[in-house]
Amino acid sequence: MNEYDYSIYYRNWHDESPEHHAIMAQSKAAEIGRNLKLHPTARILDIGCGFGFALGGLRALGYQNIMGVEQSPQQAAVCRVAGFEVEVTSDTIKWLKAHPSQFDGALLFDVLEHVPVPIQIDFLRAVYTTLKPGGTLLLTVPNANSILAARWLHNDYTHFSSFTEHSLSFVLVNAGFVKTWISNEKGMGRFPRRIWLRRNWPAIRKWLVRWCWLQVFKAEQSYEQIDNISFELNLTAVAAKNV
C-alpha cells in the first residue's frame, strides 16, 4: 500500500459532504457526457477513482455497470461510503493486466501525471489490456500549454509530469491506442458584450488573459499550428483500442 495518505492533499479541495459530491458528480457528468459515447449497459472502470466523483457522474448519466480501482485506502473508503464498488491495489499495472478485455470503457482522470515518466507507457499499455476490442479511454492530464502550467504541475508533490498535445499523443500511440482525439479548447468563449455589468468582469478578465496568451503563442510558435493547442488547465483526450 502507499506509505503516505494522499487524501491529506486531496482534501484541500474536496470534502466528503453529500453536497460537494453532488456538485462534483454533476461536473464530471458533463465532461463524461461530452466525450464518452457508450451504451448504458457498458462496463466502465474508473482508474484512480479517488472520492468517487467520476463514478457519481457515470451514475448520473445512467451507467450502472461501473467500478473503481484505487491505490489510496483512505480515498477508496470515502468512495465506498458513497455506494460504489472499489478495489484497492498497491500495483495498478498488475491489477489491470490481471483483468484483460473486461471493460468497454475506462476513465483516467488526473492520474497519469502521478505515474513515474519511465513507466507511463507501460501503465497505458496495461489500461489498453483491460479494455475490450473497440473499448474507449477518456483521460485528463495537466496541460503544459496553460498559463498556470508550472503551478498546476508542482502544486501536487506527487506529480511527475505535465503534457502537451504532442507528448500525450506520443504515449497513447506507443501504448497501442488508435483514433486518438485531444482537445484544442482555448477556453476563451465569447467576449461579453455588456462590459459595464460587474457580473461580467471575471469573464472579461479571463478572455483578455487568454487572448494575450494566444498572442504569445503566435509570436513564439510561428512554426506550429496554434489551432491544435489547448490553453485549459487540463488536456482532455479520448483514445480507442483496436477492434
C-alpha positions in Angstrom: 0.0 0.0 0.0 1.0 3.7 -0.3 3.3 4.8 2.5 1.5 8.2 2.6 -2.0 9.5 2.9 -2.8 11.2 -0.4 -6.2 12.2 0.9 -4.5 14.9 3.0 -3.7 16.7 -0.2 -7.0 15.9 -1.9 -9.0 17.3 1.0 -7.5 20.8 0.3 -10.1 21.0 -2.5 -12.6 18.2 -1.8 -14.6 17.2 1.3 -16.8 14.2 2.0 -20.1 16.0 2.2 -23.0 14.8 0.0 -23.5 18.4 -1.3 -19.9 18.6 -2.5 -20.1 15.1 -4.0 -23.3 16.1 -5.9 -21.6 19.2 -7.3 -18.5 17.3 -8.4 -20.5 14.4 -9.9 -22.6 16.9 -11.9 -19.4 18.5 -13.2 -17.9 15.1 -14.1 -21.1 14.0 -15.7 -21.0 17.0 -18.1 -17.4 16.2 -19.0 -18.0 12.5 -19.5 -21.3 13.1 -21.4 -19.4 15.3 -23.9 -16.7 12.8 -24.6 -17.8 9.2 -23.8 -20.4 7.7 -26.1 -21.1 4.2 -24.8 -24.3 2.1 -24.3 -25.9 2.4 -20.8 -25.1 -1.2 -20.2 -21.3 -0.7 -20.9 -18.9 -1.9 -18.2 -16.8 1.1 -17.2 -13.7 1.2 -15.0 -12.6 4.4 -13.2 -8.8 4.1 -12.6 -7.7 6.1 -9.6 -11.3 6.8 -8.7 -10.5 9.0 -5.6 -13.6 10.0 -3.7 -15.8 8.7 -6.5 -16.8 11.9 -8.2 -16.4 10.5 -11.7 -18.3 7.3 -10.7 -21.1 9.6 -9.5 -21.0 11.3 -12.9 -21.3 8.0 -14.6 -24.2 7.0 -12.4 -26.0 10.3 -13.1 -25.6 9.6 -16.9 -27.4 6.2 -16.4 -24.4 3.9 -16.3 -24.8 1.2 -13.7 -22.1 -1.4 -14.6 -19.3 0.7 -13.1 -16.5 0.2 -10.6 -13.3 1.9 -9.5 -9.7 0.8 -8.7 -7.7 2.9 -6.3 -4.2 2.8 -4.6 -5.2 5.0 -1.7 -7.2 3.1 1.0 -8.3 6.4 2.5 -9.9 7.6 -0.7 -11.3 4.2 -1.5 -13.1 4.2 1.8 -14.8 7.5 1.0 -15.8 6.2 -2.4 -17.4 3.1 -0.8 -19.4 5.2 1.6 -20.9 6.9 -1.5 -22.0 3.4 -2.6 -19.5 2.5 -5.2 -17.7 -0.8 -5.8 -13.9 -0.1 -5.5 -10.9 -2.4 -5.3 -7.7 -1.3 -3.6 -4.4 -2.3 -5.1 -0.8 -1.4 -4.4 0.1 -2.2 -8.0 -2.3 -0.8 -10.5 -0.4 -2.1 -13.6 -0.5 -5.6 -12.2 -4.2 -5.3 -11.4 -5.1 -4.1 -14.9 -3.1 -6.8 -16.6 -5.0 -9.4 -14.4 -8.3 -8.2 -15.9 -7.8 -8.4 -19.7 -10.6 -7.4 -22.1 -13.1 -6.9 -19.3 -14.2 -3.3 -19.8 -15.9 -1.4 -22.6 -14.6 1.9 -21.3 -12.1 3.4 -18.8 -11.7 6.7 -17.1 -8.2 8.1 -16.2 -8.9 11.5 -14.7 -5.8 13.3 -13.3 -3.9 10.0 -12.8 -1.2 9.6 -15.5 0.8 12.5 -14.1 1.2 10.6 -10.9 2.9 7.7 -12.7 6.7 8.0 -13.0 7.6 9.0 -16.5 9.7 5.8 -17.3 6.6 3.6 -16.8 3.9 5.9 -18.2 3.7 4.0 -21.5 3.7 0.6 -19.6 0.9 1.9 -17.5 -1.2 2.9 -20.5 -0.4 -0.5 -22.1 -2.0 -2.1 -19.0 -5.0 0.2 -19.5 -5.2 -0.9 -23.1 -5.1 -4.6 -22.0 -8.0 -4.3 -19.7 -10.3 -2.8 -22.4 -12.3 -4.9 -24.8 -11.6 -4.6 -28.5 -13.0 -1.3 -29.6 -13.1 0.0 -26.0 -12.7 3.7 -25.2 -10.4 5.5 -22.8 -11.2 9.0 -21.6 -8.4 10.8 -19.7 -7.3 14.2 -18.5 -3.8 15.3 -17.6 -2.1 18.6 -16.6 -1.7 20.8 -19.7 1.8 22.2 -20.2 0.4 24.8 -22.5 -1.7 26.5 -19.9 -0.8 29.8 -18.3 -0.6 28.2 -14.8 1.2 25.1 -16.1 4.1 25.3 -13.6 1.9 25.8 -10.6 -0.5 23.1 -11.8 2.4 20.7 -12.1 4.3 21.4 -8.9 1.4 22.2 -6.6 1.0 18.5 -6.1 4.1 16.8 -4.7 3.2 13.5 -6.3 3.1 14.8 -9.9 5.9 13.6 -12.2 4.9 15.4 -15.4 2.6 17.5 -17.4 1.8 17.1 -21.1 1.4 18.9 -24.4 -0.8 17.6 -27.2 2.3 16.0 -28.8 3.6 14.2 -25.7 0.2 12.9 -24.8 -0.4 11.6 -28.3 3.1 10.0 -28.1 2.4 8.0 -25.0 -1.1 6.9 -26.2 0.0 5.8 -29.6 3.0 3.9 -28.2 0.7 2.2 -25.8 -1.3 0.9 -28.8 -4.3 3.2 -28.8 -5.8 4.4 -32.1 -8.3 7.1 -33.1 -6.8 9.5 -30.6 -8.5 12.8 -30.1 -7.1 15.6 -27.9 -8.9 18.7 -27.1 -7.7 22.1 -28.5 -10.0 24.2 -26.4 -8.7 27.7 -25.7 -11.3 28.4 -23.0 -11.9 32.0 -24.2 -15.5 31.8 -25.2 -17.3 34.9 -26.5 -16.3 38.3 -25.3 -19.1 39.6 -23.0 -20.9 42.5 -24.7 -22.2 44.2 -21.6 -18.8 45.2 -20.2 -20.4 47.7 -17.7 -22.0 44.9 -15.8 -20.0 43.8 -12.7 -21.0 40.2 -13.1 -19.3 40.1 -16.5 -15.9 41.3 -15.2 -14.5 37.9 -14.3 -15.3 36.6 -17.8 -13.9 39.7 -19.4 -10.7 39.3 -17.4 -10.3 35.7 -18.3 -10.9 36.5 -22.0 -8.3 39.2 -22.0 -5.7 37.0 -20.3 -6.3 34.1 -22.7 -6.2 36.5 -25.7 -2.8 37.8 -24.5 -1.6 34.2 -24.0 -2.7 33.4 -27.6 -0.6 36.3 -28.9 2.5 34.9 -27.0 2.0 31.6 -28.8 1.5 33.2 -32.2 4.7 35.2 -31.7 6.8 32.3 -30.3 5.3 29.3 -32.1 5.2 30.5 -35.7 6.4 27.1 -36.9 3.4 25.3 -35.3 -0.4 25.1 -35.8 -1.9 27.2 -32.9 -5.3 25.7 -33.7 -4.1 22.4 -32.2 -3.1 23.8 -28.9 -5.3 24.0 -25.8 -4.9 26.6 -23.0 -7.1 24.8 -20.4 -5.5 23.7 -17.2 -6.1 20.1 -18.2 -5.8 18.4 -21.5 -8.7 16.0 -22.3 -8.2 13.1 -24.7 -10.2 10.2 -26.0 -8.5 7.1 -27.4 -9.7 3.7 -28.6 -8.4 0.1 -28.6 -8.2 -1.6 -31.9 -11.2 -3.7 -32.8 
